[in-house]
Amino acid sequence: MAESRVLILDANEERAETLRGLLQFIDYQPMRMESCGQIAASGAKPADWLAVIVGKLLDPAALPAFVDWLKRDHLHPPLLLLPEHHAQGAARFELHESACLPIDYPVKYAQLNEVLKRAGLTRMERETAEQVASRGPTGNSPAIRRVRRMIEQVAGFDTTVLITGESGTGKEVVARAIHCQSGRKDKPFVAVNCGAIPAELLESELFGHEKGAFTGAITARKGRFELADGGTLFLDEIGDMSLPMQVKILRALQERSFERVGGTRSQRCDVRVIAATHRNLEEGIVKGSFREDLYYRLNVFPIETPPLRERLEDLPLLLDDLIGQLERSGRGSVRLAPEAINVLRGYHWPGNVRELSNLVERLAVLHPGAVVRPQDLPARYRPAPLDTPVELPEPADAGPAESSATTAEADGETGLLRDLRLRSLLPPSRSEPLLPPAGVDLKDHIEHIESSLIKQALAQSGGVVAHAAKLLNTRRTTLVEKLRKYGLQREDSEVGSASELG
């Protein structure tokens, strides 16, 4: 079983035997080799081992090529480096620190046991992520079924995909699903967050650099394009990329080639590019923050991920999936009572599935193995009691509410406008509407809410439509259409003059 097999890559026979005995004692299956060449001849695969202990080698020059071979499998085992390699560390092999760990010699039992347990958990999390990715987003709502259909349609092609949607809606899950269902599934899936890397470092991160290209470049380094060769490169939050970098990405996409920073030799790249952003790139084009030619190069096959509030019927399935991931990774378990799930349906989920995942993990810590009831949920997820008294705050430069109302009447303010103005002073409430036993007409109910908010915005803006549109974060022309839809332009006393309505 790969979950218990450990490769000892060490030509020091005495040390290797000591390690073998200790590994067998703690129920792992050790295998010893003296050179990287032996591994190639054995026909082994990177995923065959839980970890690789690296010591003295008969062919030390072959080690970088061996590590590159390991990295071609995204489930590759971590390297456990014996003292002669401590000075090199993860940077030399271009590995994440979690995939390149030092161990002491003489070996400390607690240290070795800890790093092997960590390797097992990391492997389990990666396998779980792969299983989730292969089936695509969790849910059975019409919106998610539509996304899964689009994934199936585009996966078999090398078409560039642009995934849009709010933060936390699972854009990377969609990207991984496309990769896992494509002919590139056995090749690397390399993700890079363009918004998390400083602009001056992003070029080196994507294209790599040559030795001496800049201060601190003590060795040549491969970029993400090279690491993703043959597979998929996922450019997350591409809307945050600087304009100069957008030019270089556009050239790489058009010509399928690039140069390392400080280099002059063009290198071909065989990668499928999937990009994602939570920003509106079309608005970015108008504002001049995103290149129009790059947008059309990326937007060959667009997929929009729906926010969680638009697919609340998926909540039970999402909760089961997230709890299952917690259990498989050994981070605890929890259950939610049906009435608690019903309360969560009334929450607006600004953080989408990412927020739901964080909530599940939090509940597993607070109520390990228990069944969570509505009263056990954090306060922000519970509706406020309907009978909670609310006091109107008094303006700092005015007297009681009565004198404020009297002043308003003296200034000719109508009763309706005064009522709306006073309502605007109310502190924001996190309470959610409750569904009456007899149900509601959803369309009429939503239109009533929209009409009410428009009236309040107009009241606060003194009837100026342009200002009201800003309060509602919408276009002026859109607001004018809604005013006509609800017949508000005829109520001159409430919405201003006819000329303002255009």
Secondary structure, DSSP 8 states (H G I E B T S, - for coil): -TTTEEEEE-S-HHHHHHHHHHHHHTT-EEEEES-HHHHHHHT--GGG-SEEEE---SSGGGHHHHHHHHHTSTT---EEE-GGGTTTHHHHHT--GGGEEE--SS--HHHHHHHHHHHHHHHHHHHHHHHHHHH-S---SHHHHHHHHHHHHHHTS---EEEE--TTS-HHHHHHHHHHTSTTTTS-EEEEETTTS-HHHHHHHHH-B-TTSSTT--S-B--HHHHTTTSEEEEETGGGS-HHHHHHHHHHHHHSEE--BT----EE---EEEEEESS-HHHHHHHTSS-HHHHHHHTTEEEE---GGG-GGGHHHHHHHHHHHHHHTTS---EE-HHHHHHHHTS--TTHHHHHHHHHHHHHHHSTT-EE-GGGS-GGGS---TT--------TTS--HHHHHHHHHHTT--HHHHHHHHHHTS----------TT---HHHHHHHHHHHHHHHHHHHTTT-HHHHHHHTTS-HHHHHHHHHHTTGGG-HHHH--TTTT-
